[in-house]
């Protein structure tokens, strides 16, 4: 049985800030604006220090994920 692994990459063309949400959306076939909206809602709606954690996680992914040549 062959498993296909999805490799998440940042978007080079369809980006607002660093291309993380758009890269996740393109990898899994979702709409980028839906992923952006979901990330913003989760960062704000979860009580506690979730906004700071979300921003740090986003920045870390923006630094660690390679840019895509495809999207």
C-alpha positions as CSV (number, residue, x, y, z in Angstrom):
1,X,0.0,0.0,0.0
2,X,1.4,3.3,-1.1
3,X,0.7,6.4,1.0
4,X,0.9,9.8,-0.4
5,X,2.3,12.4,2.0
6,X,1.2,15.9,1.7
7,X,4.1,18.3,2.0
8,X,2.8,21.7,3.1
9,X,4.6,24.6,1.5
10,X,4.0,28.3,1.7
11,X,2.3,30.0,-1.2
12,X,4.5,32.3,-3.3
13,X,1.8,34.0,-5.3
14,X,-1.4,33.8,-3.3
15,X,-0.4,35.3,0.0
16,X,-1.4,38.0,2.3
17,X,1.3,37.9,4.9
18,X,3.7,35.0,4.6
19,X,1.6,32.5,2.6
20,X,1.1,29.9,5.4
21,X,-2.7,29.7,5.3
22,X,-2.8,29.8,1.5
23,X,-0.1,27.1,1.3
24,X,-2.2,24.9,3.7
25,X,-5.3,25.5,1.6
26,X,-3.6,24.7,-1.7
27,X,-2.1,21.5,-0.3
28,X,-5.4,20.1,0.8
29,X,-7.6,21.5,-1.9
30,X,-9.4,24.1,0.3
31,X,-10.2,27.7,-0.3
32,X,-7.5,30.0,1.1
33,X,-9.9,32.6,2.4
34,X,-11.7,29.9,4.4
35,X,-8.4,28.8,6.0
36,X,-7.5,32.4,6.8
37,X,-10.9,33.0,8.4
38,X,-10.8,29.8,10.4
39,X,-7.3,30.7,11.7
40,X,-8.4,34.1,12.7
41,X,-11.6,32.9,14.4
42,X,-9.7,30.2,16.3
43,X,-7.0,32.6,17.4
44,X,-9.6,35.0,18.8
45,X,-12.4,32.7,20.0
46,X,-10.4,30.4,22.2
47,X,-10.0,32.0,25.6
48,X,-6.6,32.6,27.1
49,X,-3.3,33.4,25.5
50,X,-4.4,31.8,22.2
51,X,-3.8,34.9,20.1
52,X,-0.1,35.1,21.1
53,X,0.4,31.4,20.6
54,X,-1.3,31.5,17.2
55,X,0.9,34.4,16.1
56,X,4.0,32.6,17.3
57,X,3.0,29.4,15.5
58,X,2.2,31.3,12.3
59,X,5.6,33.1,12.4
60,X,7.3,29.8,13.1
61,X,5.6,28.1,10.1
62,X,6.4,31.1,8.0
63,X,10.0,30.7,8.8
64,X,10.3,26.9,8.7
65,X,8.1,26.0,5.6
66,X,9.7,26.2,2.2
67,X,8.1,28.3,-0.5
68,X,6.2,26.5,-3.3
69,X,7.2,26.8,-6.9
70,X,3.7,25.6,-8.0
71,X,1.4,28.1,-6.2
